[in-house]
Amino acid sequence: MSLPHLASGQIASVLPLGARLDQTATQALFKEGPLEVMRLVLKAGKHVPPHAVDGPMTVQCLEGEVRVRVDGSERQLHQGDLLYLGPCVRYDVTAVSDASVLVTMVLPGSR
């Protein structure tokens, strides 16, 4: 069952989940016009296949460690690290350890 999106003015915690990571699902926090923010929860070894987003985006590691491959080169993100990707940049993500990441995307043409 999906959780409702945040309403304007509503607060959500994006602190590390810690022991609750095992029981927490990926959640789209909100989508408004071209802006979408989601918290991805990834178990160690989970792989998100290569893809691209039409607009700019950021990936912020909230806890754990993830490896992001961008245009053939790898970047390791640890807790507190933020990665910026421009429009149409192809990337994939692999969780090195249990992790959660905050993904912010601008999707041109979305309403």
PyMOL CGO cylinders between C-alpha atoms (Angstrom):
from pymol import cmd
from pymol.cgo import CYLINDER

trace = [
    CYLINDER, 0.00, 0.00, 0.00, 1.44, 3.37, -0.94, 0.3, 1, 1, 1, 1, 1, 1,
    CYLINDER, 1.44, 3.37, -0.94, 1.58, 6.24, 1.49, 0.3, 1, 1, 1, 1, 1, 1,
    CYLINDER, 1.58, 6.24, 1.49, -0.06, 9.56, 0.65, 0.3, 1, 1, 1, 1, 1, 1,
    CYLINDER, -0.06, 9.56, 0.65, 2.12, 12.34, -0.72, 0.3, 1, 1, 1, 1, 1, 1,
    CYLINDER, 2.12, 12.34, -0.72, 2.98, 15.27, 1.50, 0.3, 1, 1, 1, 1, 1, 1,
    CYLINDER, 2.98, 15.27, 1.50, 0.62, 18.22, 1.40, 0.3, 1, 1, 1, 1, 1, 1,
    CYLINDER, 0.62, 18.22, 1.40, 1.99, 21.73, 0.99, 0.3, 1, 1, 1, 1, 1, 1,
    CYLINDER, 1.99, 21.73, 0.99, 3.36, 22.86, 4.36, 0.3, 1, 1, 1, 1, 1, 1,
    CYLINDER, 3.36, 22.86, 4.36, 3.59, 19.32, 5.76, 0.3, 1, 1, 1, 1, 1, 1,
    CYLINDER, 3.59, 19.32, 5.76, 6.89, 18.13, 7.30, 0.3, 1, 1, 1, 1, 1, 1,
    CYLINDER, 6.89, 18.13, 7.30, 8.53, 14.75, 6.68, 0.3, 1, 1, 1, 1, 1, 1,
    CYLINDER, 8.53, 14.75, 6.68, 11.62, 13.38, 8.39, 0.3, 1, 1, 1, 1, 1, 1,
    CYLINDER, 11.62, 13.38, 8.39, 14.44, 12.22, 6.14, 0.3, 1, 1, 1, 1, 1, 1,
    CYLINDER, 14.44, 12.22, 6.14, 16.71, 11.22, 9.02, 0.3, 1, 1, 1, 1, 1, 1,
    CYLINDER, 16.71, 11.22, 9.02, 18.44, 7.84, 8.68, 0.3, 1, 1, 1, 1, 1, 1,
    CYLINDER, 18.44, 7.84, 8.68, 16.04, 4.94, 9.23, 0.3, 1, 1, 1, 1, 1, 1,
    CYLINDER, 16.04, 4.94, 9.23, 18.57, 2.83, 11.11, 0.3, 1, 1, 1, 1, 1, 1,
    CYLINDER, 18.57, 2.83, 11.11, 16.97, -0.39, 12.39, 0.3, 1, 1, 1, 1, 1, 1,
    CYLINDER, 16.97, -0.39, 12.39, 13.68, 0.52, 10.63, 0.3, 1, 1, 1, 1, 1, 1,
    CYLINDER, 13.68, 0.52, 10.63, 15.30, 0.33, 7.17, 0.3, 1, 1, 1, 1, 1, 1,
    CYLINDER, 15.30, 0.33, 7.17, 14.30, -3.35, 6.81, 0.3, 1, 1, 1, 1, 1, 1,
    CYLINDER, 14.30, -3.35, 6.81, 10.62, -2.51, 7.34, 0.3, 1, 1, 1, 1, 1, 1,
    CYLINDER, 10.62, -2.51, 7.34, 10.51, 0.65, 5.22, 0.3, 1, 1, 1, 1, 1, 1,
    CYLINDER, 10.51, 0.65, 5.22, 9.55, 0.79, 1.55, 0.3, 1, 1, 1, 1, 1, 1,
    CYLINDER, 9.55, 0.79, 1.55, 10.61, 3.28, -1.08, 0.3, 1, 1, 1, 1, 1, 1,
    CYLINDER, 10.61, 3.28, -1.08, 8.27, 6.27, -0.92, 0.3, 1, 1, 1, 1, 1, 1,
    CYLINDER, 8.27, 6.27, -0.92, 7.46, 9.14, -3.27, 0.3, 1, 1, 1, 1, 1, 1,
    CYLINDER, 7.46, 9.14, -3.27, 7.31, 12.05, -0.82, 0.3, 1, 1, 1, 1, 1, 1,
    CYLINDER, 7.31, 12.05, -0.82, 5.63, 14.45, -3.23, 0.3, 1, 1, 1, 1, 1, 1,
    CYLINDER, 5.63, 14.45, -3.23, 5.18, 15.39, -6.85, 0.3, 1, 1, 1, 1, 1, 1,
    CYLINDER, 5.18, 15.39, -6.85, 4.12, 18.89, -7.78, 0.3, 1, 1, 1, 1, 1, 1,
    CYLINDER, 4.12, 18.89, -7.78, 4.37, 20.07, -11.36, 0.3, 1, 1, 1, 1, 1, 1,
    CYLINDER, 4.37, 20.07, -11.36, 7.83, 19.18, -12.65, 0.3, 1, 1, 1, 1, 1, 1,
    CYLINDER, 7.83, 19.18, -12.65, 9.31, 18.56, -9.15, 0.3, 1, 1, 1, 1, 1, 1,
    CYLINDER, 9.31, 18.56, -9.15, 9.37, 15.06, -7.65, 0.3, 1, 1, 1, 1, 1, 1,
    CYLINDER, 9.37, 15.06, -7.65, 11.09, 13.98, -4.42, 0.3, 1, 1, 1, 1, 1, 1,
    CYLINDER, 11.09, 13.98, -4.42, 11.36, 10.36, -3.28, 0.3, 1, 1, 1, 1, 1, 1,
    CYLINDER, 11.36, 10.36, -3.28, 13.16, 8.31, -0.69, 0.3, 1, 1, 1, 1, 1, 1,
    CYLINDER, 13.16, 8.31, -0.69, 14.61, 5.12, -2.18, 0.3, 1, 1, 1, 1, 1, 1,
    CYLINDER, 14.61, 5.12, -2.18, 15.26, 2.29, 0.26, 0.3, 1, 1, 1, 1, 1, 1,
    CYLINDER, 15.26, 2.29, 0.26, 17.80, -0.18, -1.13, 0.3, 1, 1, 1, 1, 1, 1,
    CYLINDER, 17.80, -0.18, -1.13, 18.97, -3.45, 0.42, 0.3, 1, 1, 1, 1, 1, 1,
    CYLINDER, 18.97, -3.45, 0.42, 22.64, -4.36, -0.01, 0.3, 1, 1, 1, 1, 1, 1,
    CYLINDER, 22.64, -4.36, -0.01, 23.19, -5.67, -3.54, 0.3, 1, 1, 1, 1, 1, 1,
    CYLINDER, 23.19, -5.67, -3.54, 20.01, -4.12, -4.98, 0.3, 1, 1, 1, 1, 1, 1,
    CYLINDER, 20.01, -4.12, -4.98, 20.64, -2.72, -8.45, 0.3, 1, 1, 1, 1, 1, 1,
    CYLINDER, 20.64, -2.72, -8.45, 18.63, -0.03, -10.22, 0.3, 1, 1, 1, 1, 1, 1,
    CYLINDER, 18.63, -0.03, -10.22, 19.25, -0.56, -13.96, 0.3, 1, 1, 1, 1, 1, 1,
    CYLINDER, 19.25, -0.56, -13.96, 20.70, 2.16, -16.20, 0.3, 1, 1, 1, 1, 1, 1,
    CYLINDER, 20.70, 2.16, -16.20, 18.28, 4.90, -17.14, 0.3, 1, 1, 1, 1, 1, 1,
    CYLINDER, 18.28, 4.90, -17.14, 18.11, 8.68, -17.58, 0.3, 1, 1, 1, 1, 1, 1,
    CYLINDER, 18.11, 8.68, -17.58, 15.76, 11.47, -16.50, 0.3, 1, 1, 1, 1, 1, 1,
    CYLINDER, 15.76, 11.47, -16.50, 14.84, 14.28, -18.91, 0.3, 1, 1, 1, 1, 1, 1,
    CYLINDER, 14.84, 14.28, -18.91, 15.61, 16.99, -16.34, 0.3, 1, 1, 1, 1, 1, 1,
    CYLINDER, 15.61, 16.99, -16.34, 18.27, 17.68, -13.70, 0.3, 1, 1, 1, 1, 1, 1,
    CYLINDER, 18.27, 17.68, -13.70, 18.32, 15.65, -10.51, 0.3, 1, 1, 1, 1, 1, 1,
    CYLINDER, 18.32, 15.65, -10.51, 20.18, 15.07, -7.26, 0.3, 1, 1, 1, 1, 1, 1,
    CYLINDER, 20.18, 15.07, -7.26, 20.87, 11.88, -5.31, 0.3, 1, 1, 1, 1, 1, 1,
    CYLINDER, 20.87, 11.88, -5.31, 21.65, 12.39, -1.62, 0.3, 1, 1, 1, 1, 1, 1,
    CYLINDER, 21.65, 12.39, -1.62, 22.80, 9.41, 0.44, 0.3, 1, 1, 1, 1, 1, 1,
    CYLINDER, 22.80, 9.41, 0.44, 20.94, 9.53, 3.76, 0.3, 1, 1, 1, 1, 1, 1,
    CYLINDER, 20.94, 9.53, 3.76, 22.51, 6.35, 5.16, 0.3, 1, 1, 1, 1, 1, 1,
    CYLINDER, 22.51, 6.35, 5.16, 24.57, 3.40, 4.05, 0.3, 1, 1, 1, 1, 1, 1,
    CYLINDER, 24.57, 3.40, 4.05, 26.61, 3.40, 0.86, 0.3, 1, 1, 1, 1, 1, 1,
    CYLINDER, 26.61, 3.40, 0.86, 25.64, 3.33, -2.81, 0.3, 1, 1, 1, 1, 1, 1,
    CYLINDER, 25.64, 3.33, -2.81, 27.67, 3.13, -5.99, 0.3, 1, 1, 1, 1, 1, 1,
    CYLINDER, 27.67, 3.13, -5.99, 26.41, 5.28, -8.86, 0.3, 1, 1, 1, 1, 1, 1,
    CYLINDER, 26.41, 5.28, -8.86, 27.77, 4.67, -12.33, 0.3, 1, 1, 1, 1, 1, 1,
    CYLINDER, 27.77, 4.67, -12.33, 27.57, 7.76, -14.53, 0.3, 1, 1, 1, 1, 1, 1,
    CYLINDER, 27.57, 7.76, -14.53, 28.73, 7.64, -18.15, 0.3, 1, 1, 1, 1, 1, 1,
    CYLINDER, 28.73, 7.64, -18.15, 30.94, 4.64, -17.40, 0.3, 1, 1, 1, 1, 1, 1,
    CYLINDER, 30.94, 4.64, -17.40, 32.67, 5.96, -14.27, 0.3, 1, 1, 1, 1, 1, 1,
    CYLINDER, 32.67, 5.96, -14.27, 31.73, 5.05, -10.71, 0.3, 1, 1, 1, 1, 1, 1,
    CYLINDER, 31.73, 5.05, -10.71, 31.09, 7.31, -7.74, 0.3, 1, 1, 1, 1, 1, 1,
    CYLINDER, 31.09, 7.31, -7.74, 30.72, 6.07, -4.16, 0.3, 1, 1, 1, 1, 1, 1,
    CYLINDER, 30.72, 6.07, -4.16, 28.17, 7.95, -2.08, 0.3, 1, 1, 1, 1, 1, 1,
    CYLINDER, 28.17, 7.95, -2.08, 28.28, 7.70, 1.70, 0.3, 1, 1, 1, 1, 1, 1,
    CYLINDER, 28.28, 7.70, 1.70, 25.96, 9.19, 4.32, 0.3, 1, 1, 1, 1, 1, 1,
    CYLINDER, 25.96, 9.19, 4.32, 25.74, 12.94, 3.71, 0.3, 1, 1, 1, 1, 1, 1,
    CYLINDER, 25.74, 12.94, 3.71, 27.06, 12.88, 0.12, 0.3, 1, 1, 1, 1, 1, 1,
    CYLINDER, 27.06, 12.88, 0.12, 25.09, 14.61, -2.65, 0.3, 1, 1, 1, 1, 1, 1,
    CYLINDER, 25.09, 14.61, -2.65, 25.45, 13.90, -6.37, 0.3, 1, 1, 1, 1, 1, 1,
    CYLINDER, 25.45, 13.90, -6.37, 24.12, 16.24, -9.07, 0.3, 1, 1, 1, 1, 1, 1,
    CYLINDER, 24.12, 16.24, -9.07, 23.20, 14.88, -12.50, 0.3, 1, 1, 1, 1, 1, 1,
    CYLINDER, 23.20, 14.88, -12.50, 22.29, 17.10, -15.43, 0.3, 1, 1, 1, 1, 1, 1,
    CYLINDER, 22.29, 17.10, -15.43, 19.41, 16.40, -17.81, 0.3, 1, 1, 1, 1, 1, 1,
    CYLINDER, 19.41, 16.40, -17.81, 19.49, 13.15, -19.81, 0.3, 1, 1, 1, 1, 1, 1,
    CYLINDER, 19.49, 13.15, -19.81, 22.57, 11.75, -18.01, 0.3, 1, 1, 1, 1, 1, 1,
    CYLINDER, 22.57, 11.75, -18.01, 22.45, 7.95, -18.03, 0.3, 1, 1, 1, 1, 1, 1,
    CYLINDER, 22.45, 7.95, -18.03, 23.16, 6.37, -14.64, 0.3, 1, 1, 1, 1, 1, 1,
    CYLINDER, 23.16, 6.37, -14.64, 22.57, 3.26, -12.53, 0.3, 1, 1, 1, 1, 1, 1,
    CYLINDER, 22.57, 3.26, -12.53, 22.70, 2.65, -8.79, 0.3, 1, 1, 1, 1, 1, 1,
    CYLINDER, 22.70, 2.65, -8.79, 23.87, -0.31, -6.70, 0.3, 1, 1, 1, 1, 1, 1,
    CYLINDER, 23.87, -0.31, -6.70, 23.53, -0.49, -2.93, 0.3, 1, 1, 1, 1, 1, 1,
    CYLINDER, 23.53, -0.49, -2.93, 26.91, -1.46, -1.44, 0.3, 1, 1, 1, 1, 1, 1,
    CYLINDER, 26.91, -1.46, -1.44, 25.22, -1.77, 1.97, 0.3, 1, 1, 1, 1, 1, 1,
    CYLINDER, 25.22, -1.77, 1.97, 21.64, -1.30, 3.13, 0.3, 1, 1, 1, 1, 1, 1,
    CYLINDER, 21.64, -1.30, 3.13, 20.95, 2.33, 2.23, 0.3, 1, 1, 1, 1, 1, 1,
    CYLINDER, 20.95, 2.33, 2.23, 18.38, 5.04, 1.78, 0.3, 1, 1, 1, 1, 1, 1,
    CYLINDER, 18.38, 5.04, 1.78, 18.77, 7.92, -0.63, 0.3, 1, 1, 1, 1, 1, 1,
    CYLINDER, 18.77, 7.92, -0.63, 16.79, 11.08, -1.28, 0.3, 1, 1, 1, 1, 1, 1,
    CYLINDER, 16.79, 11.08, -1.28, 16.20, 11.63, -4.99, 0.3, 1, 1, 1, 1, 1, 1,
    CYLINDER, 16.20, 11.63, -4.99, 15.03, 15.02, -6.28, 0.3, 1, 1, 1, 1, 1, 1,
    CYLINDER, 15.03, 15.02, -6.28, 14.07, 15.30, -9.95, 0.3, 1, 1, 1, 1, 1, 1,
    CYLINDER, 14.07, 15.30, -9.95, 12.83, 18.07, -12.19, 0.3, 1, 1, 1, 1, 1, 1,
    CYLINDER, 12.83, 18.07, -12.19, 10.77, 16.50, -14.97, 0.3, 1, 1, 1, 1, 1, 1,
    CYLINDER, 10.77, 16.50, -14.97, 10.26, 18.99, -17.80, 0.3, 1, 1, 1, 1, 1, 1,
    CYLINDER, 10.26, 18.99, -17.80, 6.79, 18.94, -19.29, 0.3, 1, 1, 1, 1, 1, 1,
    CYLINDER, 6.79, 18.94, -19.29, 5.20, 17.39, -16.17, 0.3, 1, 1, 1, 1, 1, 1,
    CYLINDER, 5.20, 17.39, -16.17, 2.11, 19.03, -14.77, 0.3, 1, 1, 1, 1, 1, 1,
]
cmd.load_cgo(trace, "trace")
